[in-house]
Amino acid sequence: MRVSWSLWCFGLALSLSILAAPVLFAQDATPGPMAPAPEHHVTRIEGVPEPVAPPSLPPAEIIQAFSKKEETYQATRPQFSYRKTIHIQEFGPDGRPSGEYLATYEAVRTGDGKFYERAVGPPQSSLQYLSFEPEDAEALTRVPAYPVTASQLSKYDVRYLNTEKVDEVDCYIFQVSPRTLDRQHPLFDGVIWVDQKYLEVVKTYGKWITDLGAIHPSTLPFDMFETYRENVEGKYWLPDYARADGTYKMKDRDIPIRVTIKWTDFKPFPAMAATPNVPASPPPSAAPPSPQNSKP
């Protein structure tokens, strides 16, 4: 009798487990919430690393190739609309954000082809220490996006450094330094990462300088920017993420601050209608004398 009861219990348990298996399997198969995509991994170049091996192509050939593409991307960028956000943060003693500023803009083009950025609503701010005008924040994004174009190449010394991965892309690293400086034409001083396969710049880190030093808005201390590119339409590398850190100095403390700039929603502007060529009207001929003023 005890054996029969044990077998009955075992059979009941087995039946219940079989019935429950599809439910458990369905629960396991249901995907959970997706983690948000991580930001770009920000790194810093300290000193000048010694290359472990020479690049597969002569450095001069790589430089010529990517500088020509930079010229193309610089000319192409105004042909795309986008949305841009400027996010400035203050950090407290615990390292957590204690206040922030957020402004959003969209790129538009007028009927006559002029390109400008239009604010999407007023900026939002909970900053406790920083004080600046919105124009100062906007000036952060007027820094040229393409530092080493073919037409500017003669103004720089460009030197191969090493290799590194950037967002899973194998890259060559080049040091870029201005040859001469003046007061009217800022030049780039920093490092660029070039895709080894397609010879395109995918990341830059540096500042723009004149003979007076690094340029930045007078009320904001940001000058060293790390900027990443996004491949748009499979052929254009346009900036999509930039970040800089700085310190706002007060009498009794230093406030760490950070700016993050993002460009999203790249879309080509509609093609502009061609303006018909209307021939100029000939100048009016001299009017004949009126009958009453004519002599007989």
C-alpha positions as YAML, in Angstrom:
chain: A
units: angstrom
residues:
- id: 1
  name: MET
  ca: [0.00, 0.00, 0.00]
- id: 2
  name: ARG
  ca: [2.85, 2.40, 0.89]
- id: 3
  name: VAL
  ca: [4.51, 1.61, -2.47]
- id: 4
  name: SER
  ca: [1.27, 2.30, -4.39]
- id: 5
  name: TRP
  ca: [0.81, 5.61, -2.59]
- id: 6
  name: SER
  ca: [4.38, 6.62, -3.39]
- id: 7
  name: LEU
  ca: [3.95, 5.72, -7.05]
- id: 8
  name: TRP
  ca: [0.70, 7.72, -7.18]
- id: 9
  name: CYS
  ca: [2.39, 10.79, -5.70]
- id: 10
  name: PHE
  ca: [5.30, 10.46, -8.11]
- id: 11
  name: GLY
  ca: [2.93, 10.21, -11.06]
- id: 12
  name: LEU
  ca: [0.97, 13.26, -9.92]
- id: 13
  name: ALA
  ca: [4.13, 15.32, -9.57]
- id: 14
  name: LEU
  ca: [5.35, 14.19, -12.99]
- id: 15
  name: SER
  ca: [2.02, 15.13, -14.60]
- id: 16
  name: LEU
  ca: [2.04, 18.58, -13.00]
- id: 17
  name: SER
  ca: [5.60, 19.22, -14.14]
- id: 18
  name: ILE
  ca: [4.72, 18.26, -17.72]
- id: 19
  name: LEU
  ca: [1.69, 20.57, -17.69]
- id: 20
  name: ALA
  ca: [3.71, 23.44, -16.27]
- id: 21
  name: ALA
  ca: [6.61, 23.07, -18.70]
- id: 22
  name: PRO
  ca: [5.03, 25.04, -21.60]
- id: 23
  name: VAL
  ca: [4.21, 27.92, -19.23]
- id: 24
  name: LEU
  ca: [7.75, 28.04, -17.86]
- id: 25
  name: PHE
  ca: [9.19, 27.82, -21.35]
- id: 26
  name: ALA
  ca: [6.97, 30.67, -22.51]
- id: 27
  name: GLN
  ca: [8.10, 32.77, -19.60]
- id: 28
  name: ASP
  ca: [11.76, 32.08, -20.36]
- id: 29
  name: ALA
  ca: [11.24, 32.88, -24.04]
- id: 30
  name: THR
  ca: [9.70, 36.30, -23.30]
- id: 31
  name: PRO
  ca: [12.41, 38.96, -23.81]
- id: 32
  name: GLY
  ca: [13.08, 41.24, -20.89]
- id: 33
  name: PRO
  ca: [13.56, 45.01, -21.05]
- id: 34
  name: MET
  ca: [16.42, 46.11, -23.29]
- id: 35
  name: ALA
  ca: [19.24, 47.99, -21.60]
- id: 36
  name: PRO
  ca: [19.79, 51.49, -23.03]
- id: 37
  name: ALA
  ca: [22.57, 51.81, -25.55]
- id: 38
  name: PRO
  ca: [25.81, 52.92, -23.89]
- id: 39
  name: GLU
  ca: [27.37, 56.28, -24.67]
- id: 40
  name: HIS
  ca: [30.59, 56.44, -26.62]
- id: 41
  name: HIS
  ca: [33.54, 55.25, -24.59]
- id: 42
  name: VAL
  ca: [35.56, 58.38, -23.87]
- id: 43
  name: THR
  ca: [39.33, 57.94, -23.68]
- id: 44
  name: ARG
  ca: [42.27, 60.30, -23.44]
- id: 45
  name: ILE
  ca: [45.65, 60.22, -25.13]
- id: 46
  name: GLU
  ca: [48.42, 60.83, -22.62]
- id: 47
  name: GLY
  ca: [51.77, 61.71, -24.15]
- id: 48
  name: VAL
  ca: [52.80, 60.21, -27.46]
- id: 49
  name: PRO
  ca: [52.60, 56.39, -27.58]
- id: 50
  name: GLU
  ca: [55.25, 54.53, -29.53]
- id: 51
  name: PRO
  ca: [53.75, 52.69, -32.51]
- id: 52
  name: VAL
  ca: [53.89, 48.92, -32.16]
- id: 53
  name: ALA
  ca: [54.12, 48.52, -35.95]
- id: 54
  name: PRO
  ca: [54.01, 50.74, -39.04]
- id: 55
  name: PRO
  ca: [50.63, 51.12, -40.76]
- id: 56
  name: SER
  ca: [49.79, 48.90, -43.70]
- id: 57
  name: LEU
  ca: [49.88, 51.93, -46.03]
- id: 58
  name: PRO
  ca: [52.43, 54.77, -46.11]
- id: 59
  name: PRO
  ca: [51.25, 57.48, -43.66]
- id: 60
  name: ALA
  ca: [51.40, 60.15, -46.38]
- id: 61
  name: GLU
  ca: [48.96, 58.13, -48.49]
- id: 62
  name: ILE
  ca: [46.56, 57.74, -45.55]
- id: 63
  name: ILE
  ca: [46.71, 61.47, -44.79]
- id: 64
  name: GLN
  ca: [46.01, 62.44, -48.39]
- id: 65
  name: ALA
  ca: [43.06, 60.03, -48.55]
- id: 66
  name: PHE
  ca: [41.26, 61.11, -45.38]
- id: 67
  name: SER
  ca: [41.90, 64.85, -45.91]
- id: 68
  name: LYS
  ca: [40.17, 64.67, -49.31]
- id: 69
  name: LYS
  ca: [37.18, 62.94, -47.73]
- id: 70
  name: GLU
  ca: [37.08, 65.56, -44.98]
- id: 71
  name: GLU
  ca: [36.76, 68.20, -47.71]
- id: 72
  name: THR
  ca: [33.76, 66.33, -49.13]
- id: 73
  name: TYR
  ca: [32.07, 65.90, -45.73]
- id: 74
  name: GLN
  ca: [32.56, 69.56, -44.89]
- id: 75
  name: ALA
  ca: [30.79, 70.58, -48.11]
- id: 76
  name: THR
  ca: [28.04, 68.00, -47.60]
- id: 77
  name: ARG
  ca: [27.08, 68.73, -43.99]
- id: 78
  name: PRO
  ca: [24.92, 71.84, -44.78]
- id: 79
  name: GLN
  ca: [22.81, 69.64, -47.04]
- id: 80
  name: PHE
  ca: [21.38, 67.76, -44.02]
- id: 81
  name: SER
  ca: [18.88, 68.80, -41.40]
- id: 82
  name: TYR
  ca: [19.31, 67.52, -37.85]
- id: 83
  name: ARG
  ca: [18.31, 68.07, -34.24]
- id: 84
  name: LYS
  ca: [20.97, 69.25, -31.80]
- id: 85
  name: THR
  ca: [20.91, 69.22, -28.00]
- id: 86
  name: ILE
  ca: [23.33, 71.03, -25.69]
- id: 87
  name: HIS
  ca: [23.48, 69.56, -22.17]
- id: 88
  name: ILE
  ca: [25.59, 71.28, -19.51]
- id: 89
  name: GLN
  ca: [25.90, 69.73, -16.03]
- id: 90
  name: GLU
  ca: [27.28, 70.85, -12.69]
- id: 91
  name: PHE
  ca: [28.56, 68.18, -10.29]
- id: 92
  name: GLY
  ca: [28.41, 68.24, -6.49]
- id: 93
  name: PRO
  ca: [31.01, 66.98, -3.99]
- id: 94
  name: ASP
  ca: [29.53, 63.47, -4.27]
- id: 95
  name: GLY
  ca: [30.24, 63.39, -8.01]
- id: 96
  name: ARG
  ca: [26.55, 63.45, -8.92]
- id: 97
  name: PRO
  ca: [24.88, 66.09, -11.13]
- id: 98
  name: SER
  ca: [23.53, 68.95, -9.01]
- id: 99
  name: GLY
  ca: [22.18, 71.16, -11.79]
- id: 100
  name: GLU
  ca: [21.83, 71.15, -15.56]
- id: 101
  name: TYR
  ca: [21.10, 73.24, -18.63]
- id: 102
  name: LEU
  ca: [19.37, 71.79, -21.70]
- id: 103
  name: ALA
  ca: [18.75, 73.51, -25.02]
- id: 104
  name: THR
  ca: [17.49, 71.98, -28.27]
- id: 105
  name: TYR
  ca: [17.86, 73.28, -31.82]
- id: 106
  name: GLU
  ca: [16.98, 72.11, -35.29]
- id: 107
  name: ALA
  ca: [18.78, 72.85, -38.53]
- id: 108
  name: VAL
  ca: [16.64, 74.52, -41.18]
- id: 109
  name: ARG
  ca: [17.20, 76.00, -44.62]
- id: 110
  name: THR
  ca: [15.43, 79.01, -46.05]
- id: 111
  name: GLY
  ca: [13.95, 79.17, -49.52]
- id: 112
  name: ASP
  ca: [17.01, 81.03, -50.82]
- id: 113
  name: GLY
  ca: [19.36, 78.34, -49.49]
- id: 114
  name: LYS
  ca: [20.57, 79.96, -46.27]
- id: 115
  name: PHE
  ca: [21.33, 77.48, -43.47]
- id: 116
  name: TYR
  ca: [20.74, 78.23, -39.78]
- id: 117
  name: GLU
  ca: [19.75, 76.60, -36.47]
- id: 118
  name: ARG
  ca: [16.40, 77.40, -34.86]
- id: 119
  name: ALA
  ca: [15.70, 76.97, -31.13]
- id: 120
  name: VAL
  ca: [13.06, 74.37, -30.27]
- id: 121
  name: GLY
  ca: [11.48, 76.13, -27.30]
- id: 122
  name: PRO
  ca: [13.30, 78.03, -24.53]
- id: 123
  name: PRO
  ca: [16.27, 76.39, -22.76]
- id: 124
  name: GLN
  ca: [15.65, 74.66, -19.41]
- id: 125
  name: SER
  ca: [18.03, 75.31, -16.53]
- id: 126
  name: SER
  ca: [18.44, 74.21, -12.92]
- id: 127
  name: LEU
  ca: [22.08, 75.34, -12.65]
- id: 128
  name: GLN
  ca: [23.10, 76.64, -9.24]
- id: 129
  name: TYR
  ca: [26.47, 78.25, -9.95]
- id: 130
  name: LEU
  ca: [27.10, 78.76, -13.66]
- id: 131
  name: SER
  ca: [25.83, 81.96, -15.25]
- id: 132
  name: PHE
  ca: [25.99, 82.51, -19.00]
- id: 133
  name: GLU
  ca: [23.91, 83.60, -21.96]
- id: 134
  name: PRO
  ca: [22.40, 81.07, -24.38]
- id: 135
  name: GLU
  ca: [24.62, 82.56, -27.08]
- id: 136
  name: ASP
  ca: [27.68, 81.36, -25.14]
- id: 137
  name: ALA
  ca: [26.38, 77.78, -25.17]
- id: 138
  name: GLU
  ca: [25.55, 78.00, -28.88]
- id: 139
  name: ALA
  ca: [29.10, 79.19, -29.59]
- id: 140
  name: LEU
  ca: [30.37, 75.80, -28.40]
- id: 141
  name: THR
  ca: [28.96, 74.19, -31.54]
- id: 142
  name: ARG
  ca: [30.40, 76.72, -33.99]
- id: 143
  name: VAL
  ca: [33.82, 75.10, -33.72]
- id: 144
  name: PRO
  ca: [34.73, 73.69, -37.16]
- id: 145
  name: ALA
  ca: [33.77, 70.04, -37.44]
- id: 146
  name: TYR
  ca: [36.44, 69.04, -39.98]
- id: 147
  name: PRO
  ca: [39.87, 70.19, -38.85]
- id: 148
  name: VAL
  ca: [42.18, 68.64, -41.46]
- id: 149
  name: THR
  ca: [40.71, 69.07, -44.92]
- id: 150
  name: ALA
  ca: [42.76, 68.84, -48.09]
- id: 151
  name: SER
  ca: [42.75, 72.63, -48.50]
- id: 152
  name: GLN
  ca: [44.03, 73.11, -44.91]
- id: 153
  name: LEU
  ca: [46.54, 70.27, -44.89]
- id: 154
  name: SER
  ca: [49.56, 72.49, -45.64]
- id: 155
  name: LYS
  ca: [48.99, 74.35, -42.35]
- id: 156
  name: TYR
  ca: [49.57, 71.22, -40.23]
- id: 157
  name: ASP
  ca: [52.18, 68.71, -39.23]
- id: 158
  name: VAL
  ca: [50.43, 65.32, -39.20]
- id: 159
  name: ARG
  ca: [52.29, 62.40, -37.62]
- id: 160
  name: TYR
  ca: [51.31, 58.74, -37.30]
- id: 161
  name: LEU
  ca: [51.16, 57.53, -33.68]
- id: 162
  name: ASN
  ca: [49.61, 54.11, -33.28]
- id: 163
  name: THR
  ca: [46.43, 52.04, -33.68]
- id: 164
  name: GLU
  ca: [43.33, 51.69, -31.51]
- id: 165
  name: LYS
  ca: [39.72, 50.49, -31.68]
- id: 166
  name: VAL
  ca: [36.95, 53.10, -31.62]
- id: 167
  name: ASP
  ca: [33.48, 51.60, -31.20]
- id: 168
  name: GLU
  ca: [34.74, 48.30, -32.64]
- id: 169
  name: VAL
  ca: [36.39, 50.05, -35.62]
- id: 170
  name: ASP
  ca: [40.13, 49.49, -36.12]
- id: 171
  name: CYS
  ca: [41.74, 52.91, -36.46]
- id: 172
  name: TYR
  ca: [45.04, 54.62, -37.13]
- id: 173
  name: ILE
  ca: [45.89, 57.45, -34.70]
- id: 174
  name: PHE
  ca: [47.49, 60.66, -35.97]
- id: 175
  name: GLN
  ca: [48.85, 63.65, -34.05]
- id: 176
  name: VAL
  ca: [47.88, 66.99, -35.63]
- id: 177
  name: SER
  ca: [49.81, 70.18, -34.80]
- id: 178
  name: PRO
  ca: [49.65, 73.65, -36.40]
- id: 179
  name: ARG
  ca: [52.82, 74.77, -38.18]
- id: 180
  name: THR
  ca: [52.26, 78.48, -37.53]
- id: 181
  name: LEU
  ca: [49.65, 80.45, -35.61]
- id: 182
  name: ASP
  ca: [48.05, 83.84, -36.04]
- id: 183
  name: ARG
  ca: [45.24, 85.72, -34.35]
- id: 184
  name: GLN
  ca: [42.59, 85.53, -37.05]
- id: 185
  name: HIS
  ca: [42.60, 81.86, -38.11]
- id: 186
  name: PRO
  ca: [42.23, 79.22, -35.34]
- id: 187
  name: LEU
  ca: [43.80, 75.85, -36.11]
- id: 188
  name: PHE
  ca: [43.28, 72.38, -34.64]
- id: 189
  name: ASP
  ca: [45.73, 70.93, -32.13]
- id: 190
  name: GLY
  ca: [45.00, 67.35, -31.13]
- id: 191
  name: VAL
  ca: [44.53, 63.76, -32.22]
- id: 192
  name: ILE
  ca: [42.38, 62.12, -34.92]
- id: 193
  name: TRP
  ca: [41.33, 58.49, -35.40]
- id: 194
  name: VAL
  ca: [41.11, 57.18, -38.99]
- id: 195
  name: ASP
  ca: [39.26, 54.01, -40.00]
- id: 196
  name: GLN
  ca: [41.91, 51.57, -41.25]
- id: 197
  name: LYS
  ca: [39.65, 50.07, -43.91]
- id: 198
  name: TYR
  ca: [37.97, 53.11, -45.48]
- id: 199
  name: LEU
  ca: [40.47, 55.83, -44.44]
- id: 200
  name: GLU
  ca: [37.81, 58.09, -42.91]
- id: 201
  name: VAL
  ca: [38.06, 60.13, -39.71]
- id: 202
  name: VAL
  ca: [35.69, 58.66, -37.12]
- id: 203
  name: LYS
  ca: [36.80, 60.58, -34.02]
- id: 204
  name: THR
  ca: [38.76, 63.70, -33.01]
- id: 205
  name: TYR
  ca: [40.09, 64.96, -29.69]
- id: 206
  name: GLY
  ca: [41.65, 68.39, -29.32]
- id: 207
  name: LYS
  ca: [41.18, 72.14, -29.29]
- id: 208
  name: TRP
  ca: [41.31, 75.11, -31.67]
- id: 209
  name: ILE
  ca: [44.06, 77.60, -30.93]
- id: 210
  name: THR
  ca: [45.44, 80.95, -32.07]
- id: 211
  name: ASP
  ca: [48.66, 82.68, -31.04]
- id: 212
  name: LEU
  ca: [46.75, 83.76, -27.90]
- id: 213
  name: GLY
  ca: [45.94, 80.17, -26.87]
- id: 214
  name: ALA
  ca: [42.85, 77.96, -26.92]
- id: 215
  name: ILE
  ca: [39.57, 79.55, -27.98]
- id: 216
  name: HIS
  ca: [36.37, 79.14, -25.95]
- id: 217
  name: PRO
  ca: [33.43, 81.32, -24.81]
- id: 218
  name: SER
  ca: [34.54, 83.74, -22.10]
- id: 219
  name: THR
  ca: [31.97, 82.44, -19.59]
- id: 220
  name: LEU
  ca: [32.49, 78.71, -20.25]
- id: 221
  name: PRO
  ca: [35.84, 76.91, -19.76]
- id: 222
  name: PHE
  ca: [35.36, 74.20, -22.40]
- id: 223
  name: ASP
  ca: [38.04, 73.93, -25.07]
- id: 224
  name: MET
  ca: [39.21, 70.27, -25.33]
- id: 225
  name: PHE
  ca: [36.45, 68.39, -27.16]
- id: 226
  name: GLU
  ca: [36.17, 64.69, -27.93]
- id: 227
  name: THR
  ca: [33.95, 64.32, -30.99]
- id: 228
  name: TYR
  ca: [32.59, 61.16, -32.58]
- id: 229
  name: ARG
  ca: [31.15, 60.79, -36.08]
- id: 230
  name: GLU
  ca: [28.13, 58.94, -37.43]
- id: 231
  name: ASN
  ca: [27.93, 57.37, -40.86]
- id: 232
  name: VAL
  ca: [24.98, 58.96, -42.67]
- id: 233
  name: GLU
  ca: [23.52, 57.37, -45.79]
- id: 234
  name: GLY
  ca: [26.44, 54.96, -45.85]
- id: 235
  name: LYS
  ca: [28.90, 57.53, -47.23]
- id: 236
  name: TYR
  ca: [29.12, 60.69, -45.09]
- id: 237
  name: TRP
  ca: [30.72, 60.86, -41.63]
- id: 238
  name: LEU
  ca: [28.98, 63.66, -39.71]
- id: 239
  name: PRO
  ca: [29.54, 64.64, -36.04]
- id: 240
  name: ASP
  ca: [26.91, 63.12, -33.74]
- id: 241
  name: TYR
  ca: [28.43, 63.32, -30.22]
- id: 242
  name: ALA
  ca: [30.87, 65.72, -28.55]
- id: 243
  name: ARG
  ca: [31.89, 66.06, -24.93]
- id: 244
  name: ALA
  ca: [34.16, 68.33, -22.88]
- id: 245
  name: ASP
  ca: [34.93, 68.65, -19.17]
- id: 246
  name: GLY
  ca: [35.95, 71.75, -17.28]
- id: 247
  name: THR
  ca: [35.98, 73.50, -13.92]
- id: 248
  name: TYR
  ca: [34.05, 76.57, -12.85]
- id: 249
  name: LYS
  ca: [36.20, 78.37, -10.29]
- id: 250
  name: MET
  ca: [34.55, 80.11, -7.35]
- id: 251
  name: LYS
  ca: [36.11, 81.88, -4.37]
- id: 252
  name: ASP
  ca: [35.62, 78.99, -2.00]
- id: 253
  name: ARG
  ca: [35.35, 75.95, -4.31]
- id: 254
  name: ASP
  ca: [35.80, 74.53, -7.79]
- id: 255
  name: ILE
  ca: [32.68, 73.19, -9.51]
- id: 256
  name: PRO
  ca: [33.27, 70.35, -12.03]
- id: 257
  name: ILE
  ca: [31.14, 70.90, -15.13]
- id: 258
  name: ARG
  ca: [30.57, 69.00, -18.36]
- id: 259
  name: VAL
  ca: [28.99, 69.74, -21.71]
- id: 260
  name: THR
  ca: [27.59, 67.06, -23.99]
- id: 261
  name: ILE
  ca: [26.41, 67.92, -27.50]
- id: 262
  name: LYS
  ca: [24.39, 65.49, -29.60]
- id: 263
  name: TRP
  ca: [23.26, 65.65, -33.22]
- id: 264
  name: THR
  ca: [20.41, 63.30, -34.22]
- id: 265
  name: ASP
  ca: [17.77, 62.76, -36.92]
- id: 266
  name: PHE
  ca: [19.97, 63.50, -39.92]
- id: 267
  name: LYS
  ca: [17.84, 63.95, -43.04]
- id: 268
  name: PRO
  ca: [18.78, 65.43, -46.41]
- id: 269
  name: PHE
  ca: [17.07, 68.71, -47.24]
- id: 270
  name: PRO
  ca: [14.70, 68.56, -50.21]
- id: 271
  name: ALA
  ca: [16.31, 69.52, -53.48]
- id: 272
  name: MET
  ca: [15.95, 73.20, -54.21]
- id: 273
  name: ALA
  ca: [14.02, 74.19, -57.30]
- id: 274
  name: ALA
  ca: [16.22, 75.61, -60.03]
- id: 275
  name: THR
  ca: [15.72, 79.32, -60.63]
- id: 276
  name: PRO
  ca: [14.77, 79.91, -64.29]
- id: 277
  name: ASN
  ca: [17.11, 82.14, -66.25]
- id: 278
  name: VAL
  ca: [14.96, 85.08, -67.30]
- id: 279
  name: PRO
  ca: [16.69, 87.30, -69.86]
- id: 280
  name: ALA
  ca: [17.13, 90.86, -68.75]
- id: 281
  name: SER
  ca: [14.71, 93.32, -70.33]
- id: 282
  name: PRO
  ca: [16.35, 95.78, -72.71]
- id: 283
  name: PRO
  ca: [16.46, 99.39, -71.53]
- id: 284
  name: PRO
  ca: [13.43, 101.40, -72.63]
- id: 285
  name: SER
  ca: [14.00, 103.37, -75.81]
- id: 286
  name: ALA
  ca: [13.76, 107.14, -75.78]
- id: 287
  name: ALA
  ca: [10.17, 108.30, -76.00]
- id: 288
  name: PRO
  ca: [9.28, 110.15, -79.21]
- id: 289
  name: PRO
  ca: [8.62, 113.86, -78.82]
- id: 290
  name: SER
  ca: [5.03, 114.73, -78.12]
- id: 291
  name: PRO
  ca: [3.15, 116.38, -80.94]
- id: 292
  name: GLN
  ca: [2.60, 119.64, -79.05]
- id: 293
  name: ASN
  ca: [6.36, 120.02, -78.37]
- id: 294
  name: SER
  ca: [7.47, 119.13, -81.90]
- id: 295
  name: LYS
  ca: [8.36, 121.91, -84.32]
- id: 296
  name: PRO
  ca: [6.44, 122.13, -87.56]
...
